[in-house]
């Protein structure tokens, strides 16, 4: 297709309109976003609700496509409406212009993460309706806020309310990621997210004295142990090329604070680590190991879990899960390559899985640079349109399970 053809394509126009709404952290105003989604629901003749699980600043928009057997457990098509901050000076295009270049690359924050998926759901339903298809199962399209901040003002609270419980959800689809080759990734699980702050107390005094039991010595010990464990995970990936990032535990030092003056040994230093723990790790034993390291360092260390998610069982990707069978058969019928993996990051799927609801993370963006949260985030127009065809096939299949 030419640039003019891409620009005049109805689905591309809808996608670009969505991208131009700056639902960007911090302090997001979702007013225009909600209005846009209501217009899309009206164009598809779908009833729409807006609920506020936490406060008026964080709306959840829900569209409903009623199935012929609405008593069956429903299917959620989830996407988040918020996007991460931008550094405009690092972009070659305005991050909320949705500019399209001669190669068909659509530049905008959210083009990959994940406004593309939200409007691809809508486009797939439009295509299915045009064919006269109606699913057995009811579909709910949920557009949620705050995912990029952890989902604590969005999906986490939404699933606790009576509205969500009334949906009788049997399956959820949500975001995945782009791939660099000609295959698709399907995520069936997520690692467990922990963010740990170590508040390290020690002997304070003059910087000219070799004082015992200082916070700096303890900090050095803790950092050494944590980074040593990190190195073991890097080595694990090197030793087994079949492993994916989601198969190991990531450990990253993200914050170091403390000290008041160059010649004063401080009484307190703090360090924060972000961990994404592999699904085969014993969390109780791992927490004990961290506590043991603190004692070995000399004690006087307070551990604060700023995030401590619980283990959530993965979704089954075998014949015991009829939704997976339908999903997989769709990909096979399209003759596309795919791999099932543990998602390296955290998405709203973890909240659904915690309720025992099967959830797949999937974004049909193959042969595409991974630009989630990066400068110059873009998605190819042809890739976007191809993704609509993929979703059309998948929705038709899972809707009739």
N, C-alpha and C positions, 0 to 999 in steps of 0.2 A: 504493500500500500504506500501511497505517497503521503507527504505531510498534509496536503489538503484533504485527502480522504480520511486520515486519522482525525483531523480537526473537525470534520463534518460527521463523524460517526457518533450516533446518539449515545452509545454506552460510554465512549471516551469522554463525551461532553459531560455526562453525569459524574463520572469519576473525577474529572478536573474541577468541576464545581465543588465537590466535596473537599478536595484537597485545598481549595482556596479559603476554606473556613479555618481560621487560625486557632484551633483548639489546643493551644500549646501551653505547657507548664512554664512558670507557675501562674496561679490566679486565673484559671480558665473561665471564660464566660461561654457557656454552652447554648446560649439563646439561639443564635443563628444555626447551629448544628441541629438542634431539635426541630426548628422550623423546616430545614432542608429534609430531614428524615420524614417528617409528617407529609411533606409534598410527595416524597417518593412512595410512601404508603398509599396515598390517595391515587397516585398514577397506576398502582397495581391493584387498586380496589381491596386493600387489606386494612382491617381495623387496626388501630394503633392506640397504645396506652403509654403514659409517661408516669413513672413512679419515682419516689425519692427515698431510698432505703436509709440514708443518713441525714441529708439536709437538702435544701432547695438548690444548692450550688452544684449538686452532683446527680443529675437526672439519669435514669435508665429508660431508654425508649424500647418498647416491645411491639413488634408487628406480628400478626397472626394469620397464618394460611391454614384454614380448617381442612382436615382430612375427611375422607369418606367414612372412616372408622375412628372417630375422635375419642372413643373409649380406650384405644391403644395408647401406651406411653408415647409421649411426643418427642420431637427432635428440636433441639436448640441449635440455631446457627448464630454463634456468638462472635462479636467483634468489639474492639474498644475504640472509642471516639477520640481519646486524648493522644497527643504526640509529645515527644521529648523536646527540650529547648533547642534552639538553633544559634549558631554563630554566623550571622549573615555575611560577614566579611570573608568567611571561608568558602562561601558558595559562589559558583559561577553564574547562577540564576537566583532570582528572588525565591526564597524557600517556600513562599505561599503564593507564587504566581502560577504554578502548574504549567510552566513553559514546556513546549514540545519542540524538539530540534528536528533537523532533517533526517536523523536516523530513527526517529520515533521515540526517543527517550523523554519521558515525562518527569521533569524535575520538581520535587516537592517533598517537604517533610510529611511523612505518612504514606508516601507512595508505595513503600514496601511494608511498613509497620504502622498500622495495618488497614488503612482506609480502603486499600485495593480489595481486600477480602469482603469488607462490608458491602461495597457496591457490586462485587461479583455475585454475591448471594442474590441481590436484587435482580441483577441481569439474568441469572439462571432461572429464577422464578418467572420472570417476564417471558423467557424463551419457552419454558414448560407450559405456561398458561396459553401461549400462542398456539401450542400444539394440541391444546385441549386436555392436557394431563392434569389429573388431580390425585394427590397422594392418599394412601390409606391413612397415614399418620399425620397428625397436625404438626406443622412447623411453626416455631416461634423464632423470629429474628430479634435478638437482643443486642442493643447497642449500649455499651456500658462505659462509665467514666473511670478515671483514676487507675487504670491498669498499670501505667508507667510509673506510678508511685507505689505499686504493690497491690492495688486492688482493694485497699482497706476501706475506701469510701465508695466502692463499686460492687463488684461481684461478691466479695467476701460477705458483705452485709445483705446483699440482695437475696442470696440463697437461704438466709435465715428467716425470711418473712413469709407470711401466709400467701402472698401473691405468687411467689416462686413455687411454693409447695402445691398450689392449685394447678400448676402447669403439667404435673405428672410426667416429668422428663425421663426419657429412656436412653437418650444419646445426646452428646454435645459435639459439635464441630467448632474449632477455634483456629487460631493462627499457628503457622509453622514458620518456615524460613525459606529464603531463596537457596538455590544450589548452583554450584559452579559448572556442573556437567549436565548431561541430558537426562538425568533421573530426578524423581521427586522424593522428598523426605516426608514420611508420616511419623509423627511423634505419638507414642502411646503411654508415655510416663514422663515424669519430671524428677530431677534431683531435689533433695531436701535443702531448703535455704536456711542458713544460719548466718547471722551477723553478730560477732562477738566483740565486746569492748573489754579490754583488760585495764583495770585501774590499778596501777602498780605503785605501792608505797615503799619508801626506803629512807635510809639515814640521810638527812640533809646537813649541809655545812659549807665550809669554804672550799672553793675550787682547787686550792693548792694542796689539799690533804687527801691521801688515799683512804677514804672512809670505808668501813665495811658495810656490806648489806645495802648498797645504794639502789635506787630505783633504776638507774642506768644499767647496772649489772643484771638485774632481774629482767629488764626489758630485753637485753641482749640474749638472755637464755631463752625467753619465750619466743622471740622472733626467730632464733636459730632453730628451735624445735618445729615451729609452724612452717618455716620456709624449707626445712629439711623434709617434712612431710610433703610439701608442695613438689619438691624435686623428685620424690619417689613417684608421684603421679605423672610428672612429665616423662620420667623414664619408662613408666608402664605403657604410656602411649607409644613411645619409641620402640619398645620391645615387641609390641603386637600391632601391626599395621591394620588389623581388622577392627580394632577398637575405634569408637567414635568419641568425640569430646564428652558427650553425655555419659559415657561409661566409667569415667573416673571422677574423683573429687577435685574440684578447683579450690585453691586457697590463694587469696590475694590480700596483701596489706594495703589498706585504703586510707587510713588516717593515723597520724602520729601527732600528739600534742603534749605540751608541758614545758616547764622551765620558765624562769622569770628574768634571769640575768646571766651573762656569759661566765661570770666567776662564782656563781652560786650553784652548788649541787642541789637539785630540786627534791622536794619531799614527795612529789607525785609525777608520774609520767603515764600517759594513756596511749594505747594502740588499738586499732580496730582492724579486724579481719573479716572479709566477706568469703563465706564458704558455700559451695553448692555440692552437697554430699551425694555420692553415688548410691543407687538404690540397693546395692548389696552390702552396704556398710551397717554394722551394728551400732545404732545411735547411742545406746546406753553405754556400751564399752568405749565408744569414741569420746563421749563427754567425760567419762572417768579418766581417760588418758590425758585430756586437757587439764583436768583438775590436778592430776598427778604431776604434770609438768610445772604447774604453779607452785606446788609444794617443793618440788626439786629446786626451783629457782630461788627459794628462800622464804616462801610464804609472804603474807602481807599483800596479796593480790586479790582484788575483787573482780569476779567475772560477771559481766552484765550481758545478757542475751537481748540485743536490740531487735532481733528477729530469731525465732526458734520454731520453725515449722515442724510439724509432726510428719512422720513417714506416711505417705499415701500410696496404697497399692496401685500397680500399673493396670492399665486397661488391657484385656486379653486380645491378642492378635493371632487367634487360631480359630479352628472350626467350632469351638464352644461359644463363640460370640457371633450371632447371626448378622449383627451390624457390620462387623469386620468382614465377614464373608461377602456381603453385598458391596462394601466399599472396595475391597480388593478385586472382586470380579469386574467392577466398573473400570478400574485401572487396566486390568488385563484386556478387556474388550477395546479399550482405547489404544492398546499396544504400546503402553508407555512403561518405562523402567521406574522402579520405586524401591525404597529401602525403609524399613521400620527402625526407629531409633528412640533412645531416651533424649528428650529435649535438653539441650545444655543450659537454657535459661529457665525463668519462671514465667508462666502465663496464667490466665484465669482458669485454665483447665484443671489446675490443681484443686481449686475449690469445688468443682463439679465432681472430680474423682473422689474427693474426701467424703462426698455424700453417697458413694457407691455407684455413681453415674459414669458409664463408659464415655471416654472423651478422646478424640483424635485431633492432633494439631497438624494442620495442613494448609500450606499456601502454595498454589501452583505457579511457581516462578523458577523454572529451570534455566540453565545457561545464563544466569544473572549474577553479577557481583553482589556480595552480601554487604548491603549498605545500611542495615538497620542502625539507627542512631548516629550515622556517619554524616559528614558534609556531602553535599551534592547527591543526596539520596534520589534515586530515580528508578522507574520501572518502564520497560519497553512497551509501547502500545500493542504490538503484536502479541507479546507475552501476556499482557492483560486480557486481550480478547481470547487467546487460546485458553486461559484459565477459566473463562466463562463457560466454554464448551466442556471443560473437565468437570466443573461444578454441576453443570446441567445433567451430565451423565450420573454423577454421584448422588445428587439429590433425588433423581428419579428412582434410583436403586434403593437407597436407604429409606426413602419415604414409603416404600411398599414392603418393607420387611414385616 
